[in-house]
Amino acid sequence: MSQQGLREVEHETTVSAPAAAVYRLIAEVENWPRIFPPTIYVERDGHGKNEERIHIWATANGTAKNWTSRRTLDAEALRITFRQEVPAPPVAAMGGTWIIEPVSETRCRVRLLHDYRAIDDDADSLAWIDEAVDRNSRSELAALKANVEFAHAAEAVTFSFEDTVQINGAAKDVYDFINEADRWEERLPHVASVRLDELSPGLQTLEMDTRAKDGSTHTTMSYRVCRPVHRIAYKQVTLPALMTLHTGYWTFVENEDGVAASSQHTVVLNTDNIARILGADATVDDARAYVRTALSTNSRATLGHAKDYAEQKR
C-alpha cells in the first residue's frame, strides 16, 4: 500500500482527572456504558495480553447499532491504538491512537490521533473523510472530557452488587424467561405493563411500568443486548430520580446442580435528589441502601419466578 494518500491528523483536550484514571476508564471497556452515554454494552470477543477485539453496541441518532474494532493497549505508556476491521466506503483504511499525558497529579492531556485513506486515494472522498474525522473527533473529545470528569468525580457514589439464585433447571429455560420480557406482565406481579421491541436479533428496547411496595408505579426504558444463552446486558435510559446511571446484566452459568442465575447492577446515585426523595436528614449511605433494596427486591422476585418456570420445565 502506497503512502501517497495517507492522511494523519491529531486532536486533543485537557481533562481534570489523573492520567492513570483516564487511561483505566478508556482501557477497561466495561466502563464505557457509564462514561459514554451512547454506549449500551461492550464485549471482548477475544484478547491476548495487550491486544483485544471488542464488539460495541451503541446508539446513534436514537438508533442502536453495533460494530467490531481491534485495540492494542500499553498501560505503561498510557497509549491505546485501534483499527476498524471493516471500514465503510469511502474509507479504505482507518485507525488511530489515544495518548494520555500527565499535566499534573490531577490533570492530563488526551490526544486522539487518526490515520486514514480514501478508496482509490480519491481527493473528494478524502476531503469528505477529513471533515467527518474532524467533526467526530471534536465531538468525541468534548464528550470524553465531560463524561470522564463526571465518572471520576462520581466514583464515591458509584457502586455495584449482584444477587444469585441456584436453579435446578436448564440455562436455556432461565435465559428464555428473562429474554421473553414481553410476557413479564403476565409472569411477574411487580410488572404492571411492558413494551418490548426487537430492533435486530438480540438487540431490544424494553419499556415497562413497575409497581413499588406502596402501590405506585414508575416507568423505565432500557436497551438490552441478548447473548444466548448465557448473558443479557442492559442500560437503562429512563431513570428513577435517585439514579443518574443504571446498567446491569443477567448471567446464567451451568453447574452440577443446574444453573446459577445472577442479576448484577451498577448504579451512580443522583445526590441532588436525596433530600427530596428520602428527607432532609437522609445521607448517601441511606440512598445507597434504599436503591440497592429496591433493585435487589425486583431482581430476586424475577429470579424466583424464573426458577419456578425453569424447574417446572424439567
C-alpha positions, 0 to 999 in steps of 0.5 A: 500500500502506497503512502501517497494518500495517507492522511494523519491528523491529531486532536486533543483536550485537557481533562481534570482527572489523573492520567492513570484514571483516564487511561483505566476508564478508556482501557477497561471497556466495561466502563464505557456504558457509564462514561459514554452515554451512547454506549449500551454494552461492550464485549471482548470477543477475544484478547491476548495480553495487550491486544483485544477485539471488542464488539460495541453496541451503541446508539446513534441518532436514537438508533442502536447499532453495533460494530467490531474494532481491534485495540492494542493497549500499553498501560505503561505508556498510557497509549491505546491504538485501534483499527476498524476491521471493516471500514465503510466506503469511502474509507479504505483504511482507518485507525488511530491512537489515544495518548494520555499525558500527565499535566499534573497529579490531577490533570492530563492531556488526551490526544486522539490521533487518526490515520486514514485513506480514501478508496482509490486515494480519491481527493473528494472522498478524502476531503469528505473523510477529513471533515467527518474525522474532524467533526467526530473527533471534536465531538468525541473529545468534548464528550470524553472530557465531560463524561470522564470528569463526571465518572471520576468525580462520581466514583464515591457514589458509584457502586455495584452488587449482584444477587444469585439464585441456584436453579435446578433447571436448564440455562436455556429455560432461565435465559428464555424467561428473562429474554421473553420480557414481553410476557413479564406482565403476565409472569411477574406481579411487580410488572404492571405493563411492558413494551418490548421491541426487537430492533435486530436479533438480540438487540431490544428496547424494553419499556415497562411500568413497575409497581413499588411496595406502596402501590405506585408505579414508575416507568423505565426504558432500557436497551438490552443486548441478548447473548444466548444463552448465557448473558443479557446486558442492559442500560437503562435510559429512563431513570428513577430520580435517585439514579443518574446511571443504571446498567446491569446484566443477567448471567446464567452459568451451568453447574452440577446442580443446574444453573446459577442465575445472577442479576448484577447492577451498577448504579451512580446515585443522583445526590441532588435528589436525596433530600427530596426523595428520602428527607432532609436528614437522609445521607448517601449511605441511606440512598445507597441502601434504599436503591440497592433494596429496591433493585435487589427486591425486583431482581430476586422476585424475577429470579424466583419466578424464573426458577419456578418456570425453569424447574417446572420445565424439567 
